[in-house]
Amino acid sequence: MKRLEGKISLITGAAQGIGLATAIKFAQEGATVIVCDVKQTAVDEAVKQCEALGTQAVGFVMDVTQRNMVDAVVAAVLARFGRIDVLVNNAGITQDARLQKMTLEQFDRVIDVNLRGVFHCAQAVADSMTSRGSGVILNASSVVGIYGNFGQTNYAASKFGVIGFTKTWSRELGPKGVRVNAVAPGFIATPILSTIPEKVISEMEQRVPLRRLGRPEEIANVYAFLASDEASYINGAVIEVSGGMSV
């Protein structure tokens, strides 16, 4: 039997990068995948890729910063499937600048998506999970959320905050059968790096003992494990997946 057989799994930011890799991995593991992202064409394509693996997939255009959209999607999924077993809070953005150069708009936008968006989605599913006495919430942090990073005041704050959410919710929801964990990826080869010069990418690789960037699938594998019953005693953890860059 596949490790996520029949689990209704809602993934945000699921149309590209780590989110898409996670949607595909969950589909391979037998989950019903709810693909959520901001662009209809990308959502449709991700749904097709999941369905091609022989599982059920449904797509929604959803902006995690818009609470009414989040509530509407969660209500639609509950109406159709009766439950949400797994929420992967993957949606996130960067808008980098040094402290003295960062605009209020840059700061607010990253906090809005990466922190407030995670809050919206988790709060929207929490009642249905706790009332059933089971569920898994997985949050995307980052090594930047543990160690900080030059030029990423807003991103680091948001990813530190996600760790705070994870620790707090694991205490609040754990007694009601809901596990909450976070994954902290290192440098991963995704579209988010497309604007970074080759020289900088090479420097990033040299900071990693494995001497390479991670692949989105390598993060998706960890999400799949944490979502599964194999991780039934893991709660409140922040798992770094960085090739050892912090060693």
VEXDREN-2710 file (C-alpha; in Angstrom, 1 decimal):
% VEXDREN-2710
k/r/px/py/pz
1/MET/0.0/0.0/0.0
2/LYS/1.2/3.5/-0.8
3/ARG/2.1/5.6/2.2
4/LEU/-0.4/8.4/1.6
5/GLU/-3.2/6.2/0.2
6/GLY/-6.5/8.1/0.3
7/LYS/-5.2/11.1/2.3
8/ILE/-6.9/14.3/1.3
9/SER/-3.9/16.7/1.0
10/LEU/-4.1/20.4/0.3
11/ILE/-0.9/22.0/-0.9
12/THR/-0.4/25.7/-1.3
13/GLY/2.0/27.1/-3.9
14/ALA/1.6/23.7/-5.6
15/ALA/2.1/24.8/-9.2
16/GLN/5.9/25.2/-9.3
17/GLY/9.1/24.4/-7.5
18/ILE/9.0/22.6/-4.2
19/GLY/5.2/22.8/-4.1
20/LEU/4.8/21.1/-7.5
21/ALA/7.4/18.4/-6.6
22/THR/5.4/17.8/-3.4
23/ALA/2.1/17.5/-5.2
24/ILE/3.6/15.0/-7.6
25/LYS/5.2/13.0/-4.8
26/PHE/1.9/12.9/-2.8
27/ALA/0.2/11.7/-6.0
28/GLN/2.8/9.0/-6.4
29/GLU/2.1/8.0/-2.8
30/GLY/-1.7/7.7/-3.4
31/ALA/-2.9/10.9/-1.9
32/THR/-5.9/12.9/-3.3
33/VAL/-4.1/16.2/-4.1
34/ILE/-5.7/19.6/-3.8
35/VAL/-3.5/21.9/-5.9
36/CYS/-3.7/25.6/-4.8
37/ASP/-1.8/28.4/-6.5
38/VAL/-2.4/31.9/-7.9
39/LYS/-2.3/31.2/-11.7
40/GLN/-5.1/29.1/-13.3
41/THR/-3.0/27.7/-16.2
42/ALA/-0.2/26.6/-13.8
43/VAL/-2.8/25.0/-11.5
44/ASP/-4.4/23.1/-14.4
45/GLU/-1.0/21.8/-15.5
46/ALA/-0.1/20.6/-12.0
47/VAL/-3.5/18.8/-11.7
48/LYS/-2.8/17.1/-15.0
49/GLN/0.6/15.9/-13.8
50/CYS/-1.0/14.5/-10.6
51/GLU/-3.8/12.8/-12.5
52/ALA/-1.4/11.2/-14.9
53/LEU/0.0/9.3/-11.9
54/GLY/-3.4/7.6/-11.4
55/THR/-4.7/9.6/-8.4
56/GLN/-7.5/12.1/-8.0
57/ALA/-6.5/15.8/-8.1
58/VAL/-8.5/19.0/-7.9
59/GLY/-7.2/22.5/-8.6
60/PHE/-8.1/25.9/-7.0
61/VAL/-6.9/29.4/-7.7
62/MET/-6.1/30.7/-4.3
63/ASP/-4.2/33.6/-2.9
64/VAL/-3.2/32.7/0.7
65/THR/-3.3/36.4/1.7
66/GLN/-7.0/36.6/0.9
67/ARG/-8.8/34.9/3.8
68/ASN/-12.1/34.8/2.0
69/MET/-10.5/32.8/-0.8
70/VAL/-8.8/30.4/1.7
71/ASP/-12.1/29.8/3.6
72/ALA/-13.9/29.2/0.3
73/VAL/-11.4/26.6/-0.9
74/VAL/-11.4/24.8/2.4
75/ALA/-15.2/24.8/2.5
76/ALA/-15.3/23.4/-1.0
77/VAL/-12.8/20.6/-0.2
78/LEU/-14.7/19.7/3.0
79/ALA/-18.0/19.6/1.1
80/ARG/-16.6/17.4/-1.6
81/PHE/-14.3/15.0/0.4
82/GLY/-15.6/15.4/4.0
83/ARG/-12.2/16.1/5.5
84/ILE/-8.7/17.4/5.0
85/ASP/-6.0/15.0/6.2
86/VAL/-2.9/17.0/5.4
87/LEU/-2.2/20.7/4.8
88/VAL/1.2/21.7/3.3
89/ASN/1.8/25.4/3.8
90/ASN/4.3/25.7/1.0
91/ALA/3.4/29.1/-0.7
92/GLY/6.1/31.7/-0.2
93/ILE/7.9/34.6/-1.9
94/THR/11.1/36.6/-1.6
95/GLN/11.6/40.3/-2.1
96/ASP/15.2/40.9/-1.0
97/ALA/17.0/44.1/0.1
98/ARG/19.3/45.2/2.8
99/LEU/17.7/46.7/5.9
100/GLN/18.5/50.3/4.9
101/LYS/17.2/49.8/1.3
102/MET/14.1/47.6/2.0
103/THR/10.8/49.3/1.2
104/LEU/7.7/49.0/3.4
105/GLU/6.0/47.4/0.5
106/GLN/8.7/44.7/0.2
107/PHE/8.5/44.0/3.9
108/ASP/4.7/43.8/4.1
109/ARG/4.3/41.7/1.0
110/VAL/6.7/38.9/2.2
111/ILE/5.2/38.9/5.7
112/ASP/1.7/38.8/4.2
113/VAL/2.3/35.8/2.0
114/ASN/4.9/33.8/4.1
115/LEU/3.5/34.4/7.6
116/ARG/-0.1/35.7/7.5
117/GLY/-0.8/33.2/4.6
118/VAL/0.3/30.3/6.7
119/PHE/-1.8/31.5/9.6
120/HIS/-4.9/31.8/7.3
121/CYS/-4.6/28.3/5.9
122/ALA/-3.8/26.6/9.2
123/GLN/-6.7/28.4/11.0
124/ALA/-9.1/27.5/8.2
125/VAL/-8.4/23.7/8.5
126/ALA/-7.8/23.4/12.3
127/ASP/-11.4/23.1/13.4
128/SER/-12.2/20.2/11.0
129/MET/-9.0/18.4/11.9
130/THR/-9.4/18.7/15.6
131/SER/-13.1/17.7/15.5
132/ARG/-12.0/14.5/13.7
133/GLY/-9.1/13.9/16.1
134/SER/-6.5/13.6/13.3
135/GLY/-4.6/15.7/10.8
136/VAL/-1.2/16.9/9.8
137/ILE/-0.1/20.5/9.2
138/LEU/3.3/21.0/7.5
139/ASN/4.9/24.4/7.3
140/ALA/7.7/25.6/5.0
141/SER/10.4/27.3/7.0
142/SER/14.0/27.7/5.7
143/VAL/17.5/27.6/6.9
144/VAL/17.3/31.4/6.6
145/GLY/14.6/31.1/9.3
146/ILE/17.2/29.5/11.6
147/TYR/20.4/31.3/10.8
148/GLY/19.3/34.5/9.1
149/ASN/20.7/35.7/5.7
150/PHE/22.1/38.9/4.3
151/GLY/19.5/40.9/2.5
152/GLN/16.6/38.9/3.7
153/THR/15.2/40.8/6.7
154/ASN/11.6/40.2/5.7
155/TYR/12.1/36.6/4.5
156/ALA/14.1/35.6/7.6
157/ALA/11.5/37.1/9.9
158/SER/8.7/35.3/8.2
159/LYS/10.5/31.9/8.3
160/PHE/11.5/32.4/12.0
161/GLY/7.8/33.2/12.5
162/VAL/6.8/30.0/10.8
163/ILE/8.9/28.1/13.3
164/GLY/7.1/29.9/16.1
165/PHE/3.8/28.9/14.6
166/THR/4.9/25.3/14.4
167/LYS/6.1/25.0/18.0
168/THR/2.9/26.7/19.3
169/TRP/0.4/24.8/17.2
170/SER/2.1/21.5/18.0
171/ARG/1.3/22.2/21.7
172/GLU/-2.2/23.4/21.0
173/LEU/-3.3/20.9/18.5
174/GLY/-1.2/17.9/19.5
175/PRO/-3.6/16.9/22.3
176/LYS/-6.4/16.8/19.8
177/GLY/-4.6/14.4/17.4
178/VAL/-3.1/16.9/15.0
179/ARG/0.6/16.9/14.3
180/VAL/2.4/20.1/13.2
181/ASN/5.9/20.1/11.9
182/ALA/8.1/22.3/9.7
183/VAL/10.7/21.7/7.0
184/ALA/13.7/24.1/6.7
185/PRO/15.2/23.6/3.2
186/GLY/18.6/24.9/2.3
187/PHE/19.5/26.1/-1.2
188/ILE/17.2/24.3/-3.6
189/ALA/17.2/24.6/-7.4
190/THR/13.8/26.1/-8.0
191/PRO/12.5/29.0/-10.2
192/ILE/13.0/31.3/-7.2
193/LEU/16.7/31.2/-8.0
194/SER/16.3/32.0/-11.7
195/THR/17.4/35.6/-11.3
196/ILE/20.6/34.7/-9.4
197/PRO/23.8/34.9/-11.4
198/GLU/25.8/31.7/-12.1
199/LYS/28.7/32.9/-10.0
200/VAL/26.5/33.3/-6.9
201/ILE/25.0/29.9/-7.5
202/SER/28.5/28.4/-7.6
203/GLU/29.3/30.2/-4.3
204/MET/26.1/28.8/-2.8
205/GLU/27.1/25.2/-3.8
206/GLN/30.5/25.7/-2.2
207/ARG/28.8/26.5/1.1
208/VAL/27.2/23.0/1.1
209/PRO/29.2/20.0/2.2
210/LEU/27.5/17.9/-0.5
211/ARG/28.7/20.6/-3.0
212/ARG/25.4/21.0/-4.8
213/LEU/22.0/22.6/-4.5
214/GLY/19.1/20.4/-3.4
215/ARG/16.4/19.2/-5.7
216/PRO/12.7/20.0/-5.1
217/GLU/12.0/16.3/-4.9
218/GLU/14.4/15.9/-2.0
219/ILE/12.2/18.3/0.0
220/ALA/9.0/16.7/-1.2
221/ASN/10.3/13.3/0.1
222/VAL/10.5/14.7/3.6
223/TYR/7.0/16.2/3.4
224/ALA/5.7/12.9/2.3
225/PHE/7.3/11.1/5.2
226/LEU/6.1/13.7/7.7
227/ALA/2.5/13.5/6.2
228/SER/2.5/9.7/6.6
229/ASP/1.7/7.5/9.5
230/GLU/5.4/6.5/9.6
231/ALA/6.0/9.9/11.3
232/SER/3.2/9.4/13.8
233/TYR/5.3/10.5/16.8
234/ILE/7.0/13.5/15.2
235/ASN/5.3/16.7/16.4
236/GLY/6.7/20.2/16.8
237/ALA/9.9/19.4/14.8
238/VAL/11.8/21.6/12.5
239/ILE/13.7/19.4/10.0
240/GLU/16.6/21.0/8.2
241/VAL/17.1/19.6/4.7
242/SER/20.2/21.5/3.5
243/GLY/22.9/19.1/2.5
244/GLY/24.7/20.0/5.8
245/MET/25.2/23.7/5.0
246/SER/24.9/24.6/8.7
247/VAL/27.4/22.1/10.0
END
